């Protein structure tokens, strides 16, 4: 042992290049572990959010519903009686089809992203900052739409046949509208002024429904009768007793029996609309999971490589320690500790970065918080376990060093 330079013992028997190599390797391990933490946490909260979306209460029943869009040529169907007669004839023929339980029209079906908004004023209600009117989402429906979608009526009634163009102007609101603007008192029969549309009386309150996207909370929404405020473009919503896709050809025939030149827009089932929305988030989560798995493997390999390299560079030091009485268990613990310190630094940095990233993703999350403790805890435990295993394997080799052979240079 007298032939061994004390400085070489302290530095592991190697020069500056060995120390700089270890520092670079340690820094790389910290970065890899942090990246793995970020990607695993982001993927984890997205997967949990998607699982929550799959059980989201849509406010309607998508199974068995067919959706078909229609834009009549304005050159042949002007606003007023010609257009109203066209839609009435199509509705009558579609409802007469065997297997069709209910049918109606809406300007913007759920999850198609076509939405109108307006400001409304309610006598006696003033909210600071809303001088231009209370912001609401507006849609235009015909009788039969809410029955076809199985949207629950909580108070009053839905839009009905009596809500004609010459009848009292009415409106149906959703529960989100009541919760935000009319929590006190009886909402039915109260009037509101819709900007650009005049005064309307509330005749019904319906359940909240998913509208723009699965991850967005319900918005205050009002439903106006198409007979009183007609839109040129509409979507037919038909509930069928069988497979809705199988009814598509029959619906086409009925539409074209009225006018063979009418173009049909995006015929699809409501279940397809929901699944397409989910598939976009699922793709993002899968990509995030794939990158996270790659980062996890690279992090584990990095910890193993740096720890193994450190053991090979410190064989003299380890041999001296064992010759001076250090047990093999002590050697293993020291090597594992060094590896876990690097991993711990990466976990701490990764947790902070992951928290910042998931907060940016907060608008996409449903049923799970950006700082979800279960996800952070599970990912931390997984990375700690992988890091321990990656450090333990070189530690076993270090504890198997023969101090006599090391010190004699054999």
N, C-alpha and C positions, 0 to 999 in steps of 0.2 A: 504493500500500500504506500510505502514511502516514495515509490517511483511516480506516484500520481500527483500531478499538479493540483493544488486546492482549487484554483480558478476553473480548471477543467471539470472538477466535480460539480462546482456550482452551476456551470453553464452546460453541463451534460457532455463534456468532452468534445465539443465542437466550437467552431469559431463564429464570427458574426453572421456568416451566411446561413448557418443553421438556425440562429436565433431569429433572423429576419424571415426565414422561411416558415418558422413556427408561428410568428406573429401574423404573417399573411394568411396562413392556413386557419389560424384561430379567428381572424376577422371574417374570412370567407364562411366559416361555419356559422358565425353569428348572423351574417346576412342570409344564408340559406335557411336557417331555422326561422328567422323573422319572416321571410317570404312565405315559407310553408305555413306559418301561423296565420298570416293574413289571408292566404288563399283558402285554407281549410275553414277558417271562421266564416269568411264570406260565403263559401259554398254551403257551409252548415246552416247558416241563417236563411239562405235562399231555399234550400231543401225543406226546411221546417216551414217557411212561408208558403211554399207550393203545396205542402201537405195540408196546411190550413186553408188555402184557396180551394182545394178539392172538396172541402167540407163547408165552404161558405154558403150561407143562406142567400140564395139569389133573389128571393122575393117572388119568384115565379117557378113554374115547373117546366124545364126545357124538354123533357122526354115527350116525344110524339108531336112536336111542333115543327111545322114547315114555314119557311120565310122566303117570300118572293117579292122582289122590287119591281116597280113599274113607273115609267115616266112617259105619259101620253104625249104625242107630238103636239106642241102648242099651236101649230098651224091648223089643226083639226079639232082640238079640244081646248077651248078657252075656259078661263075661270067662270064659274057660274053653272047654269043648268046643263050644258053639254058635258062638262067634266063630271059633275055630280051624277048624272044619268049613267055615264060609263062605269064609274066605280060601283054604283048600285047594281047594275046588271051583272057585273063580274061577281060581286059578293053573293047575289042571289044564286047564281049557277054553281059557285064553289060550295056554298052551304048545302046545296042539293045533292052533292056527290056522296055516294055511300062511303061511310068511314070517316066523314068530316063531322066532328062534334061541335065545333064553334069556329068562327072566322071573323076577322075584323082588320082594319087598316091602322097604321101608325106612320108618322113621318120619319121617326128615327128609332128603329128597334134597338134594344139593348146590345151593347158590345160592338156595334158597327161604327161608333165614333162620330156619328153625324148629330151634332147637338146645337140647339138654339138656346140663347139666354135672353133674359129681359129684366127690366126693373119693374117692381110692383109697389104700389102704395096702399096701405091699409088704414082707413080712417081711425084716428086715435092711437096709432102706433108710430112712434118716431124712434129711430136708432141713430146714435151719433155716427157720423161718417158715411151714412147711407142717404144723403140728401137727394141723390139722383134716383132713388128707389131701391127697394130690397132686391138683391140679386137672386134670381131663381132660374132654374132650367125649365124650358117650355117645350112641350110636345103636343102633337095634334093627333087625336085618335077618333075612331068611329065606334059605335055600339058593337059589341062582340069582341073587341080587342082584349079587354081585361079578362073576359071569360075564356078566351082562347089561351091566354098566358097563365090562367089560374092565379091572378093577382088578387089577394084577399082584400075585401072592402071592410075597413075597421069601423067606419061610421057613415051614415047616409047611404048613398047609392053611387054606382058607376055612371059613365056616360051612357045614355039610353036613346031610343028612337025618338022620344019626345023632344030631345034637344035639337030642334030643327033651326033653320036659318032665321025663321020669323018668331022663334020662341025667346023666352027670357035668357039673356047671356049668362052662362054658368061655367063653372070650372071645378075640377076635382084636384085635390092636392094630396101629396104623400105625407107620411108620418114625419119625415125629416123637416118638412115645411112647418108642421105644427110644433115640433120640438124646438125649432129655432125662433119662430115668430109669434106663435099663438099658444103658448103654454097655459095661459090663463083664460078661463071662460070657455063658452061653447063656440067652436069654429063654424059650425053649420049655419048657413044663412048670412054669415058675415060677407061683406063685399070687399073687393079689391079693385084697384085701378091698374090695369096692365098697360104699360107704356106702348102707345101705338095701337091699342086695341079697345080702349074704353073700360067701363066698369063690368065686373062679373061677380056673380054670387057663388059662394062655395056650397056645393051640394053633396060632397062626399070626401072621405079621407081613405086612402088606400095604403097598403103595406109598402115599405121601402123596397126598391128593386135595384139590383146592380145595373148601372147604365153605361158609363164610359169604359170602365175596366174593372177587373176582378179585385184589384188592389186599392180601389178608391172608395172612400166612405160614401154613403148615400148623400145626395145633394137635395136641397129643397127644390121640389119639382111641382109644376102645375100641368094638368092635362086639359086641353081645350077641345071641344067638339069640332070635328072636321066640317060638319055642316054649317058651323058658325064662323069658321076661320079656315077655309080650305087651303091645302097645299097641293101643288102640282104633282110632285113626286111623293109616292107612298109605298109602303111595304105591306103586302098581304101576310097576315099571320093566321095560320090555320092549324087547329088541333085535330089530330087524327087518332082513330082508335087502333090503327096498325102502324106499320113502319112508315114514317113520314116521307122518306126518300122514295118509297114505292108509289106515293101519291103524286109525285112531281109531274109525271107525264099527263095524268088525268087533269091536274090543275092547269097545265099548259093548254090542253085542248079546250078547256072551258074559257080561258082568257082569250084564246085565238078564235073561238067561236063567236065572240063579241066583235073582235077586230083582229084579223090575221096579221096585221102589220105592227102590232104592239110589241116593243122590245121588252124582254124580261131581264131584270138585273139580279145577279148573284143569287140564284136559287140555291138554298141550302137548308139544313136543319138547324134548329136552335142548339141542339147538342153539339153539332159541328162548330158553331160559333164559340161555344164555351171551351171546347177542347182545343181549338186553335189558339185561343188566348192563353190557355195553360201551356201549350207546347212551346210558345216563345220563351216563357220563363224557365221551362224545363231544359231547353237547349242551353240557355245561359248557365243554369246550375250545373249541367253536365260538363260543359267546357271548364267552368270554374273548378269542378271536382277533379277533372283530368289534370289540369295544371297543378292543383293542390297535391294530388298523388305523386306527380313527378317531382314537385318540390320536396315532398316528404322523403321520397327515395334518395334524392340528391343530398338532403340534409343528413339522413342517416349515414350514407356513404361518406359524406364529408367529415362527420364526427369520427367515424371509424378510421378514415384515412389519416386525419390529423393526429388522432390519439396514437395510432400505430406508428406514425412517423416520429412522434415525440418519444415513444418508448424506444425505438431504434436509436434515436439520438442520445438518449439518457441511460444507456445500458451501464456505463461506468458508474454513474451516480447511484443507480438502483443497486448495482452489485455492492458498492461500498456500504449503502444503507443496510442491506441484508447481512453483510459481513459484520456490521456493528450491532446486529441484533434485531433489526427490523423484521417482523414476521411477514410471511407471504400475504396474509390477510391485510396487513397495513399497506403493503405495496399496492394491492388491488384497489383498496379504498382510495388511496392517494390518486391513482391514475383515473379511476372512475370520477372522483371529485373534480379533477381538472377538466374532464370532458363535460361534466354536468354544469360546471361554471360557465363554459362557453355556451352550452345549450340554454342555460338560464338567462344569460344576457340576450340571446336571440329571442327567447320567449317573451321577455319583458318588452323589448323593442317591438316585437311583432304584435303583442297585445295592444300596445298604444296605437300602432298603425292600423290594426284591424278595427279598433273602435272608431277611428276617424273614417275609415272606408265604409263601415256598416252604417254609420250615421248618414253618409252620402246616399246609401241605398235605402234609407228609411222610407222613402215614398213608395218603394216597390214592395215593402214588406207587409204581410197580413198575418195577424195573430201571433207575432213574435217581435220583441223589441230589438233595436239595433245592438244593445249591449246585453243580449240574451245570456244569462249566467250559465245555463245548461250547455249551450254551444261552446262558450269560452272555456268552461271547465272540462268538457269532454275533449276538446282539441288540445288543451294544455296537458291533460293526462296522457293522451295518445303520443304527443311529441316528447313528453318526458320519458315515456316507456321506450320509444324508439331510440331516444338519445342514450338512455341507460344501457340498452342492449348493445348499441354501437360502441359505447365506451367500455363495456364490460369485457368484450371479446379480446381487445388488445391488453386489457388489464390482466386477464388470465395468462396471457403470454408473458407479460412483464413479471408476474409472480413466479413464473417457472424458470426465470434466469438463474443460472448457476453462478454464484458470486465468486467462487474460486477460479472458474474458467474465465470469467469476465476480467478479474483483476490480474490474472497472469497473461491476458491477451490471447488466450487460445480460442 
